[in-house]
Amino acid sequence: DKATDPSIPEENWECIQQFCDQVNADTEGPSLALRLLAHKIQSPQEREALRALTVLETCVNNCGDRFHSEIAKFRFLNELIKVLSPKYYGIWSSEKVKSRVTEVIFSWTVWFPQEVKIRDAYQMLKKQGIVKEDPNLPEDKILPPPSPRPQNSIFDTDEEKSKLLARLLRSSHPEDLQAANQLIQSVVREEQEKSAQVSRRVSTISEVSENVKHMEELLESYRRQELSPADQETLQTLSQRCEKLRPLLFRLASEAVADEEVLAEILQANDQLTRALGQYRQVVASQ
């Protein structure tokens, strides 16, 4: 009650931290805490509901895997969904509370991708039109670090950032939690860009391989003058697409200069592309 008291102007961070400590100390702490928090989040008093959401997010930051496994159960997720659903409390919950609940569930889909029920619950909200689009998480939003963190995470390889994050998340000061959130979000952006680079590389190299194979088959028929007009058009289209893939490979190579193995893979794809285009020019010109 003290941690979510709507009558005081600011969050009582001492009480919030004590609440987290009690959750960690009690064997039934996570499940009991979430029953209490669900009731507060569904409060008709906007400030009380928002305070309860702050306590919830702080628990996710500080109460570990036992708490994470409880928030990922439909039993609790359904209580959050009731706040958004017009069939339940959504008809009188404030827009601010509903927006915050949406942000909380969306942030969990980012931080706990292995929890299928969280993703399913969020996708159901989108499918039903209750959530129209993914929210932009505000800079001052408290977010937990991913748990478990993906292998080869920046936090695993950058000891300085890892120590800084651990220190900030242990703090009960709002400004430290805000700094932790900004650090996490910057790392997520870096890892998302890395993931996008890998995706682009895999997709491009796969396309090169398929196009080269198809071109070689068509060129063989072309040499024997067994190519239909439609296949001749396909061959020309393939050659044009392969020409456009070359600058993509050059860009991928420039991104991968620090990784010899990846760079070798890209250069090998480029050699295949160059050879196929050379054969195309030679065969078509000779005919």
Salt bridges, closest charged atoms under 4 A:
ASP1 OD1 - LYS40 NZ 2.75
GLU48 OE2 - LYS40 NZ 3.07
GLU57 OE1 - ARG100 NH2 2.91
GLU57 OE2 - LYS141 NZ 2.17
ASP65 OD1 - HIS68 ND1 3.81
GLU70 OE2 - LYS73 NZ 2.90
GLU70 OE1 - ARG75 NH2 3.17
GLU79 OE2 - LYS82 NZ 3.29
GLU95 OE2 - LYS98 NZ 3.20
ASP134 OD1 - LYS126 NZ 3.00
ASP156 OD1 - ARG149 NH2 2.84
GLU159 OE2 - LYS163 NZ 3.19
GLU190 OE2 - LYS161 NZ 3.34
GLU193 OE2 - ARG200 NH2 3.32
GLU207 OE2 - ARG241 NE 2.65
GLU220 OE1 - ARG223 NH1 3.29
GLU220 OE2 - ARG224 NH1 3.33
GLU226 OE1 - ARG224 NE 3.08
GLU243 OE2 - ARG281 NH2 2.47
GLU255 OE2 - ARG200 NH2 3.36
GLU265 OE1 - ARG201 NE 3.84
